[in-house]
Amino acid sequence: MTLPFTSDQFFGAFAQYNESIWPIQVVLNALAVTCLVLVFRPSLAASRVVSLILSLFWAWMAISYHFAFFTRINPAAWLFGVLFLAGSAAFAWFGVVKSRLGFQWARGVRAAAGVSLMVFALVVYPLVGYLVGHRYPSAPTFGVPCPTTMFTLGLLLLAAPPVPRWAFVVPLLWAAIGSSAAFLLGVIEDLALLVAGALGIAGALIRPAPADVLPRLKAAAQPSDGSS
């Protein structure tokens, strides 16, 4: 597979992005930590906030990374940006408007895998990158597609079933596309996208018994009429 850009151009795009948006990386990480905290404090409002943050992440990546920087070296980034906007719209529709994404911690393999992906994206991913020589600003930071895709798939594994499968589509597509950087450009940390993608596919296809968390969260959000 031949890429339309060199490795130097690829990492140069990260440098331009990181230097241009600083200190927004801090805000993006803070929003991610907020999501992680909210899954341990489930409520209808908290789930809507998490969905809104996911929608903002995917719109941010479309506009501030793909359109603004990646298109300079790869014309396909225009298509990627449109795809990411579709992902943003999916989280806004299913999570904010329709309240069909209820995020909560629940004991089990699925939830453990989800939290592990989120922690990997925020902590282990940049550490691995540093160890293999990817230094700031020429390094992928949280808020660019690959680590944010891992984080998103981790969150989706924490969503109460049944999870709308459309919510998985764009993150899974990018897990497949983005993992090529691990092989073609030496971004070793992106190998984890293969694991994230496999877990995401399993999460989308394996349908646990519907949880009652969403009805309970919605009931708790209804104002009391004062009757006993």
C-alpha positions in Angstrom: 0.0 0.0 0.0 1.4 3.4 -1.1 0.6 6.5 1.0 0.3 9.9 -0.6 2.6 11.4 2.1 5.9 10.6 3.8 6.5 9.7 7.5 8.0 13.1 8.0 4.9 14.8 6.6 2.7 12.7 8.8 4.4 13.5 12.0 4.8 17.1 10.8 1.0 17.4 10.6 0.8 16.4 14.3 3.4 19.1 15.1 1.5 21.8 13.3 -1.8 20.6 14.9 -0.4 20.5 18.5 1.4 23.8 18.2 -1.7 25.5 16.8 -4.2 24.3 19.3 -2.2 24.4 22.6 -3.5 24.4 25.4 -6.7 22.8 24.1 -5.1 19.3 24.6 -5.4 19.9 28.3 -9.1 20.6 27.9 -9.6 17.5 25.8 -7.9 15.3 28.4 -10.0 16.9 31.1 -13.2 16.1 29.2 -12.1 12.5 28.8 -11.4 12.2 32.5 -14.9 13.7 33.1 -16.4 10.9 31.0 -14.4 8.3 33.0 -15.7 9.7 36.3 -19.3 10.0 35.1 -19.6 6.3 34.2 -19.1 5.6 37.9 -21.8 8.1 38.8 -24.6 7.0 36.4 -27.6 9.1 35.8 -29.6 10.2 32.7 -28.0 13.6 32.8 -24.5 12.1 33.2 -25.1 9.8 30.2 -26.2 12.8 28.1 -23.1 14.7 29.1 -20.9 11.8 28.1 -22.7 11.5 24.8 -22.3 15.2 24.2 -18.6 15.0 24.9 -18.2 12.1 22.5 -20.1 14.1 19.9 -17.8 17.1 20.4 -14.7 14.9 20.2 -15.7 13.5 16.8 -16.7 16.9 15.5 -13.4 18.3 16.8 -11.4 15.6 15.0 -13.3 16.2 11.8 -12.8 20.0 11.7 -9.6 20.7 13.7 -7.5 17.8 12.6 -8.8 16.3 9.4 -10.0 19.4 7.6 -7.5 21.9 9.0 -4.3 19.8 8.9 -4.5 16.3 7.5 -6.0 17.5 4.2 -2.7 19.3 3.6 -0.9 16.0 3.0 -3.8 13.6 2.2 -6.8 14.5 0.1 -8.7 11.5 1.5 -8.9 13.5 4.8 -11.8 15.4 3.4 -13.7 12.1 3.3 -12.4 11.2 6.7 -13.7 14.4 8.1 -17.2 13.9 6.7 -17.1 10.4 8.2 -16.2 11.8 11.6 -19.0 14.4 11.4 -21.3 11.4 10.8 -19.9 9.8 13.9 -20.5 13.0 15.9 -24.1 13.2 14.7 -24.6 9.6 15.8 -23.6 10.3 19.3 -25.6 13.5 19.4 -28.7 11.7 18.1 -28.6 8.4 20.0 -27.1 9.8 23.2 -28.3 13.4 23.7 -31.6 13.5 21.7 -32.9 10.0 22.1 -31.2 9.1 25.4 -30.4 5.6 24.1 -26.9 5.5 25.5 -26.7 4.9 29.2 -23.2 4.8 30.5 -22.4 3.1 33.7 -19.8 0.9 35.4 -21.0 -2.7 35.8 -18.8 -5.6 36.9 -17.9 -8.0 34.2 -15.4 -8.6 31.4 -17.2 -6.1 29.0 -16.9 -3.2 31.5 -13.3 -4.1 32.5 -12.3 -4.1 28.8 -14.0 -0.8 28.3 -12.3 0.9 31.2 -9.0 -0.6 30.1 -9.3 0.9 26.7 -10.1 4.3 28.1 -7.1 4.2 30.5 -4.9 2.9 27.7 -5.9 5.8 25.4 -5.3 8.4 28.1 -2.2 7.1 29.8 -0.5 4.1 28.2 -0.8 5.3 24.5 1.3 8.5 25.0 3.8 6.6 27.2 4.3 3.9 24.6 4.7 6.7 22.0 7.3 8.4 24.1 9.3 5.2 24.6 9.5 4.5 20.9 10.6 8.1 20.1 7.4 10.0 19.3 8.0 13.2 21.2 5.7 16.2 21.5 4.8 18.2 19.4 5.4 15.6 16.7 3.3 12.9 18.3 -0.4 12.0 18.3 -2.0 13.5 21.4 -5.5 12.7 22.8 -8.0 14.5 20.6 -6.5 13.1 17.3 -8.3 10.1 15.7 -6.4 7.0 16.9 -6.3 7.4 20.7 -9.7 9.0 20.7 -11.2 6.1 18.8 -9.8 3.7 21.4 -11.3 5.8 24.1 -14.7 5.9 22.3 -14.9 2.2 21.8 -14.0 1.7 25.5 -16.9 4.0 26.5 -19.3 2.1 24.2 -18.4 -1.1 26.0 -19.7 0.6 29.1 -23.0 1.6 27.6 -26.1 -0.3 28.9 -27.5 -2.7 26.4 -29.1 -2.6 23.9 -26.6 -0.2 22.4 -27.5 1.1 19.0 -25.1 -0.6 16.6 -24.9 2.6 14.4 -22.9 4.2 17.3 -20.1 1.6 16.7 -19.9 2.1 12.9 -17.6 5.1 12.5 -15.2 4.2 15.4 -14.9 0.7 14.0 -14.2 2.0 10.5 -11.4 4.2 11.9 -10.0 1.4 13.9 -9.5 -0.5 10.6 -8.2 2.5 8.7 -6.0 4.0 11.5 -4.3 0.7 12.4 -2.5 0.9 9.1 -0.3 3.6 10.6 1.2 1.0 12.9 2.6 -1.0 10.0 3.2 1.7 7.3 4.4 4.6 9.5 5.9 2.9 12.6 3.2 4.2 15.0 3.6 1.2 17.3 1.1 2.6 19.8 -1.6 2.3 17.1 -1.4 -1.5 17.2 -3.8 -1.2 20.1 -6.4 -0.2 17.5 -6.6 -3.8 16.4 -7.4 -4.9 19.9 -9.9 -2.0 20.3 -11.5 -2.9 17.0 -11.9 -6.5 17.9 -13.4 -5.6 21.2 -15.7 -3.1 19.5 -16.9 -5.7 17.0 -17.6 -8.1 19.8 -19.4 -5.4 21.7 -21.6 -4.5 18.7 -22.4 -8.1 17.8 -22.8 -9.7 21.2 -26.1 -8.5 22.6 -26.4 -9.1 26.4 -29.8 -9.2 28.0 -31.2 -5.7 28.0 -30.3 -3.9 31.2 -32.8 -1.9 33.2 -30.4 1.0 33.7 -32.0 3.3 31.2 -35.6 3.0 32.4 -34.3 3.5 36.0 -32.3 6.5 35.0 -35.2 8.0 33.1 -37.5 7.3 36.0 -35.1 9.0 38.4 -35.0 12.0 36.2 -38.8 12.5 36.3 -40.0 15.1 38.8 -41.9 13.7 41.7 -45.6 14.5 41.9 -45.5 14.4 45.7 -47.8 11.3 46.1 -46.8 8.4 48.3 
